[in-house]
Amino acid sequence: MMPVYMLNPIVITAERQEKTDLETPSTTEIITEKDIKEKGYTSVFDALEHTVGITAFSYGPGGKDGGGHVSRVMIRGMDKGTLVLVNGAPINVNNYASTSGIPIEAVEKIEVIKGASSTLYGAEALAGVVNIITKRGGESHVTAKVGYGNYDKMFGVGAEGEKFNFWVQRDYSDAIDQTSRIFPKKATYQAENKGYRTSWYTSANLTDKLTLDWSHVDNHQNIWYMYKCKGGKAVIPPAKSSLSDYHSRKDNVNLIYNNKEHRFRSMLAYNSLHMDGNKRIYTKPGIYETDRINVPYHVQSVTFDNQKEWIFRGGEDSLIGGLTYNGEHYKRLNDTNKRVYRDSYSAYLSWNHEYNERLSSTMGFRMQEFMSNGWDRHYDVFLPQLQFLYKLNDNWSLYSNMGKAFDMPAINSKYYSDSKKLKNASLKPQKGWTYEVGAKHVTGRNSFKAALFHMDIKDKFTWVKEDMVIPGGDPNTSVQINGGDFRNTGLELEYTRIVNDNWWFNAGITFQNPEINDSGKWVRDSAKLQYNLGIQYEQEKWSVGVDLFVTADREYGYYTNNGEYASRKGADHKIRDRIMLNSTIEYRPNRNQAVTLNMYNILDRENCTNKYENWDLPFSWRIAYQYKF
C-alpha cells in the first residue's frame, strides 16, 4: 500500500525549514523514492521531465547532453531560470540546471519548488528550485545491479552503512542511426556512435553534525553529423560526415555543517566542469581529411553559505538570516588570455509570523552585490518576497506567493567563436517578478493541488547566430543575447487518489501561455499544454505501473521545414506534440531481490525533445536485476 504520509510530505527547500506540504505557501512537487522505483525512472532528469509544470530540454534520448550542449529542466517554460541543489548545495554550472551528476539510486527524494526563490537561494532561482535529497545511510548492506536493453546497458554497485552511502555505475549507450529530424535544405542530420559514462556518488556523515557529499561523472560521447541528405531522406553511406568526440568530467562536492540544537547551518560547495574533444571530417568511410580540437574549457564555482535561525513567541514566529559568497571562474584551455572571474556577496532575511492558528506570512529579502570584473559591470540587487498561508482546516490550505528574481548571464556568455576578446558587453541580466495563488487539499487517500501563476521577466536570455549581432561573425555559431521580454500565465492542477491497498493513480494538467517578445510581437516560447496520467498496481511481490505524459501545442521550430534558420527566414511550423507512454513491471521474489522491466515510448513515436528537433529513442526497453547482500 502507498503510505498515507506521502500525500502530505515534509518539505525543506521552500522556506529552509521543515514544514508539511499543507503548511508551505508555495507550489511544491515531491518525487519520493517510492515514485522513482515504481515509475521506473532511470535518472533524475527522467523523473523531473514527467512532473507537472516542468519542461524538459534535452539534446538526445533520456536527457543526454549534446556534446558541449547541456540538457536541462525548465520550470514553467523558463529556460536558464532553475536552480538545482543537492542537499541544499547548488550544483548549477554556467547557469545550466543539469542533473546528470547524481545517480538515481542515491536519491531519497526530489523537492521541486515553483516560483521565484531568489530571496533564499540567490540568482538563478528565477523560476524555481529543484533540491535533490540523497540517502544518508541506514541498515548496512551492499547492492549490485545490472541492466540490459535494446539501446543501452549498465551495471552498478553500492554500499550503505550507518554513516555512509556509496554508489558507482557504468552506462553504455549503443549507436543510433538517426537522432534528429532530416530537413531538405539542411546539410546535415545527427546520428550517435557508441558511448559510455562512469558516475559515482558518496555521502558520509563525518560527525553527527558534519556531512560530505561528492558526485563525479566522466562522460564520453561521439556525435556524427551526416552530410548529403537527399529529398529529406538519409543517404547511407554518406558521401561526407564529421565525428565530434566529446569528453567531459564533472564534480560536485559539498561539505555541510548542521547544528540543529543551535539552529545553525554552514555549507561549502564546489562545482567544476571540464570539457574537451576533437572533430574529424570524413570524405569516405574510415578516411578523414581534417582533425581539429574542439574548444576545450574549464569552469568552476565555489559557494559558501552560513544560515542561522531564531525562534520567537514559543515557536510561533521564526527568523532566518544568512550570508553567502559565490565565486566563478571560466577558462578556455587553448588560449591563456581567455579567462574570467566573477564574485558576488549577499545577505538575506526571512521572517515567518503566525497571526493566529490559521493565518501566517513569510516576508523576506536578499541584498546581493555582483562585483565588476572588467566585462560585467557592478550590480546591487534587492530581491523581496512575500507569502501568505491560510488554513481553512486540517485538510485545506490557501496560499499566495510573490517574489522578485534576478539572474546574471553565464560567466562564459560573452565569448564568441574566434574573438580575441570579449565582445558581448551589452548582455544584461534577466530579471522580473513571479506571482502565484493556490490551494491544497489532503485527506487520508486524496490529494488535490491547484495553482494559478503569472511570470513577467525582462531581458530574457536567448540564442542567435553570431553574424546576426557581429558583422562578419560566424553564421553557424550560436551566441547568447537578451531576446526581449518573457511572460507566462498558467494554471496547474494535480490529483492523486489511493483507491485501496493495491491501486492508486495520479493525474495532472498544465495550461499556460509562455511567450517572448523579441521584435515587437509576442510569440510562443515553450509548450502551452502538459498532461500526465499514472496508474499503479502493487501487491506483495508484484508491481505494475503505466504512465502517459503529453506535451502539446509547442513552440515554433528553430529551423524551417526546409532546414533554414527560422530567425532569418521566419518560422513556418510548430514542433510536433510529444506523447510518451511508458510502463514498469517489477517482480520481487524476496526482500533482497528484484527484477524490473522498463518500457519506454511504447507508441514508438518520433518525439522531438527540443526546438532543434532532436529525437527521443524509439520504442526501447531495459530489464534489470538487483540483489542486496
C-alpha positions in Angstrom: 0.0 0.0 0.0 1.2 3.5 -0.7 1.8 5.1 2.7 -0.6 7.8 3.6 2.0 10.3 4.8 3.3 10.5 1.3 0.3 12.7 0.3 1.4 15.4 2.8 5.2 15.0 3.0 7.7 17.2 4.8 9.2 19.9 2.6 12.5 21.5 3.5 13.5 23.6 0.5 10.7 26.1 0.2 11.5 28.0 3.4 14.8 26.4 4.5 13.0 24.7 7.4 10.9 21.6 7.8 7.2 22.0 7.1 4.5 19.8 5.7 3.3 20.4 2.2 0.0 21.8 3.5 1.9 24.4 5.6 4.1 25.5 2.7 3.0 28.8 1.0 4.3 27.9 -2.5 3.7 25.3 -5.2 5.6 22.2 -4.5 6.2 18.8 -6.1 7.7 15.9 -4.2 9.1 12.9 -6.0 9.7 10.1 -3.5 12.0 7.1 -3.5 8.8 5.0 -4.0 7.8 7.1 -7.0 11.3 6.6 -8.5 11.1 2.9 -8.1 7.5 2.2 -9.2 7.6 4.5 -12.2 10.9 3.1 -13.4 12.8 6.4 -13.6 16.4 5.8 -14.7 17.8 9.3 -13.9 16.9 12.4 -12.0 16.2 14.1 -15.4 13.8 11.3 -16.3 11.9 11.8 -13.0 11.7 15.6 -13.4 10.6 15.7 -17.0 7.4 13.8 -16.1 6.5 16.3 -13.4 3.6 18.8 -13.8 4.9 22.3 -14.7 8.4 21.2 -15.8 9.5 21.2 -19.4 12.5 19.1 -20.4 15.1 20.4 -22.8 17.4 17.6 -23.9 19.7 17.1 -26.9 19.1 13.4 -27.1 17.3 10.3 -25.7 16.9 10.1 -21.9 18.2 13.6 -21.2 21.5 13.1 -22.8 23.7 16.1 -23.3 24.6 17.0 -26.9 28.4 17.1 -26.5 29.0 20.6 -25.2 25.3 21.4 -25.2 23.7 20.7 -21.8 20.3 19.1 -21.3 18.3 20.7 -18.5 14.9 21.2 -17.0 12.8 24.3 -17.1 10.1 25.3 -14.6 7.0 26.9 -16.2 8.7 27.3 -19.6 11.5 29.5 -18.3 15.0 28.5 -19.6 18.0 29.5 -17.6 15.9 30.1 -14.5 16.0 26.9 -12.5 18.5 26.4 -9.6 19.4 22.7 -8.9 20.6 21.8 -5.4 21.9 18.6 -3.8 21.0 18.6 -0.1 20.7 22.3 -0.3 24.0 23.0 -2.0 23.9 24.5 -5.6 25.3 22.4 -8.5 24.5 24.6 -11.5 27.4 25.2 -13.9 27.3 28.0 -16.4 23.6 28.7 -15.4 22.6 25.3 -16.6 20.1 23.3 -14.5 21.8 20.0 -15.2 21.0 16.9 -13.1 23.5 14.5 -14.6 25.8 14.3 -11.6 23.6 12.3 -9.2 22.8 8.6 -9.8 19.1 7.9 -9.3 20.0 5.0 -6.9 21.4 7.5 -4.4 18.3 9.7 -4.3 15.9 9.6 -1.3 13.5 12.3 -2.7 13.4 15.3 -5.0 11.7 18.5 -4.0 10.5 21.0 -6.7 9.6 24.5 -5.5 8.0 26.7 -8.2 8.1 30.4 -8.3 10.9 32.9 -7.7 13.1 31.7 -4.9 15.9 34.2 -5.2 15.3 35.6 -1.7 16.5 32.4 0.0 18.7 31.0 -2.8 20.0 33.9 -4.8 20.5 34.4 -8.6 19.5 31.5 -10.9 16.4 30.7 -8.8 14.3 32.8 -11.2 11.5 30.3 -11.9 12.1 27.8 -9.1 14.4 25.4 -7.3 15.0 21.6 -7.6 16.5 20.1 -4.4 17.8 16.5 -4.8 18.0 15.0 -1.3 20.2 11.9 -1.1 20.2 8.9 1.1 22.1 9.4 4.3 22.9 5.8 5.4 21.0 3.2 7.3 21.0 -0.5 7.7 24.3 -2.0 6.4 24.1 -3.7 3.1 25.7 -4.0 -0.4 23.6 -3.7 -3.6 24.6 -4.9 -7.0 22.5 -4.1 -10.2 22.9 -5.0 -13.8 20.7 -3.9 -16.7 20.4 -4.7 -20.4 18.3 -3.1 -23.0 17.9 -2.8 -26.8 19.8 0.6 -26.7 21.8 0.6 -23.5 23.4 -1.5 -20.8 24.5 -0.7 -17.3 26.0 -2.2 -14.1 26.3 -0.6 -10.7 27.3 -1.5 -7.1 26.7 0.4 -3.9 27.2 0.1 -0.2 25.3 1.6 2.7 26.1 1.8 6.3 25.0 3.7 9.4 27.1 6.7 8.4 27.7 6.5 4.7 26.2 5.8 1.3 28.1 5.0 -1.9 27.2 4.1 -5.4 29.2 3.7 -8.6 27.7 3.0 -12.0 28.9 2.4 -15.6 26.5 3.1 -18.5 26.9 2.1 -22.1 24.9 3.5 -25.0 24.5 1.9 -28.4 24.8 3.6 -31.7 21.7 5.2 -33.1 21.3 5.8 -36.9 19.4 9.0 -36.6 18.8 11.3 -33.6 17.4 14.4 -35.3 14.9 15.3 -38.0 16.2 15.5 -41.6 15.4 18.8 -43.4 15.6 19.0 -47.2 17.9 22.1 -47.3 19.9 21.4 -44.1 23.2 19.9 -45.0 23.4 17.5 -42.0 21.4 15.4 -39.6 22.6 13.8 -36.4 23.4 10.2 -35.5 25.2 8.8 -32.4 28.1 6.5 -32.0 28.5 4.2 -29.1 29.3 6.0 -25.8 29.9 5.3 -22.1 29.6 7.1 -18.8 31.1 6.4 -15.4 29.5 8.1 -12.4 29.8 7.7 -8.7 28.3 9.4 -5.6 29.3 9.2 -2.0 27.8 10.7 1.1 29.5 10.4 4.5 28.5 11.6 8.0 31.9 12.7 9.2 30.4 13.6 12.6 26.9 13.9 13.9 26.8 17.4 12.5 29.2 17.3 9.5 28.4 15.6 6.2 30.3 15.3 2.9 28.7 14.7 -0.5 30.7 14.1 -3.6 29.4 13.2 -7.1 31.6 12.6 -10.2 30.7 12.0 -13.8 33.1 11.0 -16.6 31.3 11.0 -19.9 32.4 10.0 -23.4 30.1 10.8 -26.3 30.5 10.6 -30.1 28.1 12.5 -32.3 28.0 12.1 -36.1 26.9 14.9 -38.3 25.9 13.1 -41.5 26.1 15.0 -44.8 24.2 14.6 -48.1 20.6 14.4 -47.3 18.6 13.8 -50.5 14.9 14.7 -50.7 14.6 14.8 -46.9 16.0 11.3 -46.5 19.4 10.0 -45.4 21.9 8.8 -47.9 23.7 5.7 -46.5 26.7 5.6 -46.5 27.0 9.4 -46.6 29.5 11.0 -49.0 30.7 13.2 -46.2 30.4 13.2 -42.5 32.0 14.6 -39.3 32.5 12.9 -36.0 32.7 15.0 -32.8 34.2 13.2 -29.9 33.4 14.8 -26.6 34.9 14.1 -23.2 33.6 15.8 -20.1 34.3 15.5 -16.4 32.0 17.0 -13.8 32.5 17.1 -10.0 30.1 18.4 -7.3 31.4 18.5 -3.8 29.7 19.9 -0.7 30.6 20.0 3.0 27.6 20.8 5.3 27.7 21.5 9.0 24.2 21.4 10.6 23.9 22.1 14.3 20.2 21.5 14.9 20.5 22.3 18.6 21.7 25.9 17.9 19.8 26.1 14.6 22.9 27.0 12.6 23.9 25.6 9.2 27.0 26.2 7.2 27.6 24.9 3.6 30.7 25.0 1.4 30.1 23.8 -2.2 32.5 23.3 -5.1 31.4 22.6 -8.7 33.6 22.0 -11.7 33.1 21.0 -15.4 36.0 20.2 -17.8 35.1 19.8 -21.5 37.3 18.8 -24.4 37.3 16.8 -27.6 38.1 16.8 -31.3 36.3 16.8 -34.6 37.2 14.8 -37.7 35.8 15.4 -41.2 35.4 12.1 -43.2 35.3 12.2 -47.0 35.0 8.5 -47.3 34.1 5.8 -44.7 37.2 5.3 -42.5 39.2 8.1 -44.1 39.3 11.7 -42.7 40.8 14.8 -44.2 41.0 17.1 -41.1 41.4 16.6 -37.4 40.8 19.6 -35.2 40.4 20.2 -31.5 37.1 21.4 -30.2 37.5 24.4 -28.0 38.3 23.0 -24.5 37.3 24.8 -21.4 37.2 24.5 -17.6 34.6 26.2 -15.4 34.3 26.1 -11.6 32.4 27.8 -8.8 32.6 28.0 -5.0 29.7 28.8 -2.8 29.9 29.5 1.0 26.6 30.0 2.8 26.0 30.4 6.5 22.5 30.4 8.0 21.1 31.0 11.5 17.5 30.6 12.7 16.0 32.3 15.7 12.7 31.2 17.4 10.2 33.7 19.0 6.9 33.6 20.8 7.2 29.9 21.8 7.8 28.8 18.3 5.0 30.7 16.6 7.5 33.1 14.8 10.9 32.5 13.4 13.6 34.5 11.7 16.2 33.0 9.3 19.2 35.1 8.3 22.3 34.3 6.3 25.4 35.4 4.4 26.5 33.9 1.1 29.6 34.2 -1.1 29.8 32.9 -4.6 32.8 32.8 -6.9 33.0 31.7 -10.5 36.0 31.1 -12.9 35.9 30.2 -16.6 39.0 29.5 -18.7 39.3 28.4 -22.4 42.2 26.0 -22.2 43.6 26.7 -25.7 44.0 30.4 -25.0 45.7 31.7 -21.9 44.1 35.1 -22.3 40.5 33.8 -22.3 39.6 33.6 -18.7 37.2 35.5 -16.5 36.3 35.6 -12.8 33.1 36.8 -11.1 32.4 37.2 -7.4 29.2 38.0 -5.6 28.2 38.6 -1.9 24.7 38.6 -0.4 22.8 38.8 2.8 19.3 37.5 3.3 16.5 37.6 6.0 13.2 35.7 6.1 10.6 36.3 8.8 7.8 33.8 9.4 4.9 35.2 11.5 1.7 33.5 12.8 -1.1 35.9 13.2 -3.4 33.2 14.6 -3.8 29.4 14.3 -5.0 29.8 10.7 -3.1 32.7 9.1 0.6 33.1 8.7 3.0 35.1 6.5 6.6 34.9 5.3 8.4 38.1 4.4 11.9 38.2 3.2 14.6 39.9 1.1 18.1 39.4 -0.2 20.7 42.0 -0.9 23.1 40.7 -3.5 26.2 42.5 -4.8 27.9 41.4 -8.1 31.4 42.7 -8.4 32.7 44.2 -11.6 35.2 42.1 -13.4 36.1 44.2 -16.4 33.3 42.6 -18.6 30.3 42.6 -16.3 29.5 45.8 -14.6 28.8 46.1 -10.9 25.2 45.3 -9.8 23.5 45.9 -6.5 20.3 43.9 -6.4 17.3 43.9 -3.9 15.1 40.8 -4.1 12.0 40.9 -1.9 9.4 38.1 -1.4 6.0 38.0 0.4 4.0 34.9 1.1 0.7 34.2 2.9 -0.8 30.9 4.1 -4.4 30.4 5.3 -5.5 27.1 6.8 -9.2 26.5 6.2 -9.0 23.4 8.3 -6.7 20.4 8.9 -7.1 19.3 5.2 -7.3 22.6 3.3 -4.9 25.5 2.9 -4.8 28.5 0.6 -1.6 30.4 -0.2 -0.2 33.3 -2.2 3.4 33.9 -3.2 5.1 36.8 -5.0 8.8 37.5 -5.4 11.4 39.3 -7.5 14.0 37.4 -9.3 17.3 38.2 -11.0 19.8 36.1 -13.0 23.2 37.1 -14.3 24.4 35.8 -17.7 26.5 32.6 -17.6 30.1 33.6 -17.0 31.1 32.4 -20.5 28.2 34.1 -22.3 30.4 36.9 -23.7 32.8 34.6 -25.6 32.3 34.4 -29.3 33.8 31.7 -31.6 37.1 33.2 -32.8 37.1 36.5 -31.0 40.3 37.6 -29.4 38.5 39.5 -26.7 35.0 39.6 -25.2 32.6 41.5 -27.5 29.2 40.9 -25.9 29.4 43.7 -23.3 25.8 44.7 -23.8 24.4 41.4 -22.5 22.4 42.2 -19.4 20.9 40.1 -16.5 17.4 38.8 -16.9 15.1 39.9 -14.1 11.4 40.2 -13.1 8.6 39.1 -10.9 6.5 36.0 -10.4 3.1 35.7 -8.7 1.0 32.7 -7.7 -2.0 31.8 -5.7 -3.0 28.3 -4.9 -5.0 25.7 -2.9 -4.0 22.4 -1.4 -6.3 19.7 -0.1 -5.1 16.5 1.6 -7.1 13.7 3.2 -6.1 10.1 4.1 -6.5 8.9 0.5 -6.7 12.0 -1.7 -4.5 14.9 -2.6 -5.6 17.9 -4.8 -3.5 20.9 -5.7 -4.3 23.9 -7.9 -2.0 26.9 -8.7 -2.6 30.0 -10.8 0.6 31.8 -11.7 2.0 34.7 -13.7 5.6 35.4 -14.7 6.9 38.8 -16.0 10.6 38.7 -16.9 12.7 41.4 -18.7 15.7 40.8 -20.9 15.3 37.1 -21.2 18.3 35.2 -22.4 18.0 33.6 -25.9 20.3 32.4 -28.6 21.0 33.7 -32.2 23.7 33.1 -34.8 26.9 35.2 -34.3 26.7 37.0 -37.6 23.3 38.4 -36.6 24.9 40.5 -33.8 28.5 41.0 -35.1 29.4 42.0 -38.7 31.4 39.2 -40.2 30.6 36.8 -37.4 30.3 33.0 -37.8 26.9 32.2 -39.3 27.0 28.7 -37.7 27.9 29.6 -34.2 25.2 30.4 -31.6 25.6 33.2 -29.1 23.6 34.4 -26.2 21.8 37.7 -26.3 18.9 39.4 -24.4 16.0 38.3 -26.5 13.3 40.5 -25.1 10.5 40.2 -22.5 9.1 36.9 -21.3 5.7 36.4 -19.8 3.7 33.3 -18.8 0.3 32.9 -17.2 -1.0 29.5 -16.4 -3.0 27.1 -14.3 -1.7 23.8 -12.8 -4.0 21.1 -11.5 -3.0 17.8 -9.8 -4.9 14.9 -8.2 -3.7 11.8 -6.5 -6.0 9.0 -5.3 -5.3 5.9 -3.2 -8.1 3.6 -4.3 -7.2 0.7 -1.9 -4.2 -1.2 -0.7 -3.3 -2.3 -4.2 -4.4 0.5 -6.6 -3.6 4.2 -6.9 -3.5 6.8 -9.6 -2.4 10.4 -10.3 -3.3 12.9 -12.9 -2.0 16.4 -13.7 -2.5 19.1 -16.3 -0.9 22.4 -17.0 -2.5 25.2 -19.1 0.0 28.0 -19.8 0.9 30.6 -22.3 4.7 31.2 -22.3 5.6 34.0 -24.8 8.6 36.1 -25.7 8.6 39.5 -27.4 11.9 40.0 -29.2 10.7 42.0 -32.2 7.5 43.8 -31.1 5.4 40.7 -31.3 4.6 38.1 -28.7 5.3 34.6 -29.9 5.2 31.1 -28.2 8.3 30.3 -26.3 7.5 26.9 -24.9 4.8 24.2 -24.7 1.3 25.5 -23.9 -0.2 22.2 -22.6 1.0 19.4 -20.5 -0.9 16.3 -19.3 0.2 13.3 -17.2 -1.6 10.3 -16.0 -0.2 7.4 -14.0 -1.8 4.2 -12.8 -0.1 1.8 -10.3 -0.9 -1.7 -9.1 1.0 -3.3 -6.2 0.9 -6.5 -4.2 3.4 -8.3 -2.1 5.7 -9.5 -4.9 4.5 -7.6 -8.0 4.0 -4.1 -9.0 2.9 -2.7 -12.4 2.8 0.9 -13.5 1.7 2.7 -16.6 2.4 6.4 -17.2 1.3 8.7 -20.0 2.9 12.1 -20.5 1.9 14.6 -23.2 3.5 17.9 -24.2 1.2 19.7 -26.7 0.8 23.0 -28.6 4.5 23.6 -28.5 6.8 26.5 -29.7 7.9 27.1 -33.3 10.9 25.1 -34.6 14.4 26.6 -34.7 14.6 25.6 -38.4 12.0 26.0 -41.2 10.6 22.9 -42.8 13.3 23.3 -45.5 16.1 23.4 -42.8 16.9 27.1 -43.0 17.2 29.2 -39.8 13.8 30.4 -38.7 15.3 33.5 -37.2 16.3 34.6 -40.8 13.5 33.2 -42.9 10.6 33.2 -40.5 9.2 30.3 -38.6 6.8 28.1 -40.6 5.9 25.2 -38.2 5.5 24.3 -34.6 7.2 21.3 -33.0 5.0 18.2 -33.1 3.4 17.1 -29.8 5.4 14.8 -27.6 3.5 11.8 -26.4 5.3 9.3 -24.1 3.7 6.1 -22.9 5.9 4.2 -20.5 5.4 1.1 -18.3 7.3 -0.6 -15.5 6.8 -4.1 -14.2 8.7 -5.4 -11.1 8.9 -8.8 -9.5 10.3 -9.2 -6.0 10.8 -12.9 -5.1 12.1 -11.9 -1.7 13.2 -8.7 0.2 16.8 -9.0 -1.3 16.0 -9.4 -5.0 14.1 -7.5 -7.7 13.7 -8.0 -11.4 12.4 -4.9 -13.3 11.3 -4.4 -16.9 11.1 -0.8 -18.1 9.5 0.0 -21.4 9.7 3.5 -22.9 7.9 5.2 -25.9 5.6 2.2 -26.3 3.8 4.1 -29.1 7.1 4.2 -31.0 6.7 7.9 -31.9 9.3 10.3 -33.3 9.1 12.6 -30.3 11.1 15.8 -30.5 13.0 16.7 -27.3 13.7 20.4 -28.1 13.1 23.2 -30.7 16.1 21.9 -32.7 14.0 18.7 -33.3 16.4 16.2 -31.8 14.6 12.9 -31.1 13.8 10.7 -28.2 14.6 7.0 -28.6 12.1 4.9 -30.5 10.4 2.1 -28.5 13.0 0.9 -26.1 13.2 -1.5 -23.1 15.6 -2.4 -20.3 15.5 -5.4 -18.0 17.4 -5.0 -14.7 18.3 -7.4 -11.8 19.1 -6.1 -8.4 20.4 -8.0 -5.4 21.0 -6.8 -1.8 23.6 -8.6 0.3 
